[in-house]
Amino acid sequence: MARVVITGVTGQDGSYLAERLVAEGAEVHGLVRASDAAAAASDALARGVVLHEGDLGDEDGLRRLVDEVEPDEVYNLAGISSVAQSWREPVLTGRLSGLSVTVLLDAAARLQDRTGRRVAFVQASSSEIFGDAAVSPQDESTPVRPVSPYGAAKAFAHHAAAVYRGRGLHVATCILFNHESPRRPTTFVTRKITSAAARIAREGSGTIRLGNLAARRDWGWAPDYVDAMVRAARHDVPDDFVVASGTTHTVAEFAEAALRRAGLGDDWADHVESDPEFFRPADASVMVGDAGKARRELGWTPSVTFEEVVGRMVDHDLELAEREAGA
Ligand code: GDP
């Protein structure tokens, strides 16, 4: 039975990954912050995950976790996950999403040296490492040139992963483009839109205040991206893989699709406002990935269309709004 460590197990990707690996019969260990431990405990029990309380900033704690569990696979999904938050907390972002990755890589490499067993490491890298890329679509050879504190931290981690690959650790990076689900927090524009659309549908009025409506993103379905990470961990050759849907839509198009799904199609534009408060100091205008290598080498393929991603998120939020109204 495979032993697995997942950092960020309480997040969107971590929770889908944990469910999948537990279902496969793996022994899954998850790192969870002390502040999330109580809330995570009931969920984790349901998912069959062994929780370890700890902090990404605690180097000794991270090393102890790897030493004690002796995992076959490490999935590093933890860190500051939102670009917006990274502008508010740039230093913390660098520490948690950048520097702490070297601690885990180093602990995994030492474990491999000590036991002589292969340790597979997957770093959840990000399209944000490309910043406002000069080439489109972006692939594994696109220059790394971030434009946000989040992108800079992920770029550092991306390079550190390559360094440890050179040292003999089986490190794959998945360069994940935006991937969404009903488990996305509302700090991300997609869930902000779908939860607001559900509220407007229930109340019959209201607007969604957003930033740059013209920003284009490549939005996929989170469980598909988790599938790519598992494939990357188990592939013979550790490598970098872009994971993306290959299609883009604007924030305005996402809002339109969501409001239509919520039954507000005819006057959807009346429910959307652009507010300077939500613009960013710097923002990639278009992000679109070429996942050709993941398709060819990992046999990966996205299974959910853009319309269906929006639809599933809106349906979930409509149900939630109804339950709250009934409560
Ligand atoms: P990101 O691509 O990882 O930063 O994911 P987000 O969902 O946070 O943002 C996606 C895009 O939507 C970015 O270009 C944002 O500038 C844009 N955007 C427009 N309005 C908003 C908003 O109100 N909130 C957020 N989070 N993003 C917004």
Residues whose N, C-alpha, C, O or C-beta is under 5 A from the ligand:
A	BS01	GDP	V83 A84 T187 F188 V189 T190 R209 L210 G211 N212 L213 A215 V251 F278 D283 A284
